[in-house]
Amino acid sequence: MTAKATSESTWQQDVIDAEGPVLVDFWAEWCGPCRMVGPILDEIQTENPEKITVLKLNVDENPQLAMQYQITSIPAMKVFNKGEVEKTIIGAKPKFALQQDLADYIG
């Protein structure tokens, strides 16, 4: 199960109105570390489908959201719960480190 894409047009429904925690991966095509994190997030989604929803947001295609959430470096991951940012994770990390960061949600 791979993380699905979200965009400015689906943001409200996908993230703000979502039930349960949503991790949004702010990424771009040209970002090498983003491409390293992508498959790890897909694995976390596959292993925890009931606990967390993983979405990807391309910052080049959705600059308004990147600006709104003050994304200054990527990869950046934000966990939203009830429409609010609860946690921010910056930079590429190995799977075990991301799992530790997300322990409150997938533990």
N, C-alpha and C positions, 0 to 999 in steps of 0.2 A: 504494500500500500504506500504510494508515494504522496508526499505533501502536495496539496493542490494550490493553484495560484489564486490570489485574491487581487483586487484592483480597487481604484477609487470608486468605480461604479457598484461593486459588490461589498465594499468595506463595512457599511452599516449592518448589513445582514450577516456577513461572514464573521465579523469581529465584535462589533459593539453589541449586537443583539444576541450573540451566541450564548448557549447554555454551557456552563463549564469553562475551564481555562482554554485559551487559544494562544499558541506560540506563533508569532509572526516572524519569519526569517526575512529581514530586509537585505536584499542581495542585488547583484548586477551580473550580467553576462560576462563582462571583462574581468571580474574579480576572482583571481585564483583561489584564495582562501575560502571564498563563498562556495566554489565548486567542491572543495574538500568537505565542507560542513553539510552540504545538501544531502548526500547519501546517508550520513549519520542521522540527520533529522528524519529522513524517510524511515530508517530502522526504528528510531524511537517512536514514530507514529505507528508503525506496524506492530510493535510490541505493546503499545499502550492505547489502543483505539478507544477504549471506554473512558480513559482518564484525561487525555489532552488531545486537542486538534492542532495539527501543525499546518500552517499556511505559508506560502512564499509570496513576497511582494517585491517585484522588480522596481528598484528606485529610479531607474532611468525612464521607465514607462509611467511611473506614478510619483512625480516630483513633489506634488502638493502634500501627500501623506508623509513622504520622507522629511519634508520641511516641518510639517506639523508636529512630528514626533522627534524632531531634532536629531536626525540621523546624520552624523558627521563622518563616521567611518563604518565600513562594512567588512565582514558580515556583522550585523547587529541583530539580536533576537530580543523580542519583547514578549512577555507573557501578559496577556490581558485577561481579566476576570470581571464579568459584569461591565464591560466597556472601559475599565480602568487599567492602566499599566501597573502591574504588581511587581514585575521583575524585569531587569534589563541585563542582557549578557552581550558583551562586546568581544569580537574576535573569534577566530577559528580555534576550536579546542577538540581534543580527542573525545571519543564517545563517553568514556567513564567520567570525565570532567563535566560534560554536559548533563549526564545523568545525575551527578551530584548537585549541579546547579538547579536541576528540575525535580529534586527529590521531594519537595513539598507537594508536587503535583502527581508524580508517577511512582513515588516510593511505596 
